Amino acid sequence: MINWVFKHYINIYIYIMVEEISKIALSYVKTGDLYMLKYLYNNNSDANDPFVFQKVFLCACIHKKIDILIWLNEIYNSLDCINKIGLKPTIIHGKYLIKDDTFLAQYNEVFREIFTPNEIKAF
């Protein structure tokens, strides 16, 4: 019973940390501060959570921050296959949040490898 309670509190703590990091990261995205966003990711292990990636990515789409999206694409390409599969719908969804045609063209160029089907690779 004590083990379960301990695990439960650890999970709550992690969730709260990820939520707080998301709030901080979103403020950097809205202001276009890529330097501080990179600093946050590099100095906080909880920032590498897929939930944070998803929130930051969609916020960058809404606020038309192509430099942040390019950086997030680099992060996406460095992820393992499982996380890539889990986050691919987020990247596809981001396309539908963009209302500016010029920005959409830039977005499609950055993420064209994800949008075009490629051959299945053996693991």
N, C-alpha and C positions, 0 to 999 in steps of 0.2 A: 504494500500500500504506500509506503513512504517513497519507494522508487517511482511509482506512478505520479505522485504529487510533485516530486522533484522534477521529473520530465515535463510535467504540465507547466510548471513555473518557468522552466528554461524555454519552452516553446513560446510562452507569453512574452518573455523578455526579448526573444529574438524577433517576434512580430512587432513589438513596440519599437525596437531599434530600427527595423526595416522601414516602418512607417515614418519615423523621425528623419531617417536618411532620405527617404523619398521626398519629404517636404522641403528639405534643404536643397536637394538636387533640382527639384522643380523650380525653385526660386532662381537658381543659377541658369536654368534653361530659359526661363522667361526673360531674363536680362541678357541672355546670349553670352554668359561668362564661361567659356569653354575651359579656360585655365583653372578656375576654381572647381569646376565639375571634374576635371581630370585629377586635381589634387584630392578631392573627396573620394574618388574611386581608388586612387593609389594608396591612400592612407587609412582606409576603413574597409575591412574585409566584408562587412555586411552590405556594402554598396554593390558587391558583385552578385547579389541575389537577382534571379530572373524577374521577380516582382518589381524591383527598382528599375531594371532595364526597360520593362514594359511601360511603366509610368513615364520615365524620362523620354522614351522613344515617342510615345503618343503626344506628349507635351511639345516636343520638338517639331512634330508634324503640324500641330495646330498653330504654333507660333512661328512657323516657317524659318527654322534655324538649320540650314543645310550643312553648315560646318560641324554642328553637333551630330547631325545624322551621319555624316561621313565618318566621324570618330566612332559612333555607335556601330556602324557597319564593320569597322575594323575589329571591334570587340566581338560582334556577332561571328565574324569569320574565324576568330580564335577559340570559340566555344567548342565543346564536345558535341557529338551528333545528337545526343538526347536533348540537350538544351536548345540546339538549333531547331530541332523538330518542334519543340514546345513553343519557341518564340516566332516561328515562321508566320503563324496566323496574325501576330501583332504587326509584323512588317507589311503583310498584305492589307490589313485593316487600316494602317496608316495612310495608305494610298487614297482611301475613300474619305479621309478627314480633310484632305487638301482641296481647297476651292480655287486656288490661283493656278492658272494653266502654265505659267512660266515656271513656278515652283514645282509643279507636278512633273514637268519635263525634266527638271534637275533631279528630282526624286527618282524617277524611272531610270535615269542614267546611272545613278549611284547604286541602285538595287536591281539592275537588269539581270545580274547573275542569279538572283533569287527568284525573279519572276519567270525566267526562261527555264524550261525543264532541261535537265542534263542527265546523262546516262547514270545508271545505278552503279555505284562502285562497291566492290566486295570489301568487307572489313578485314 
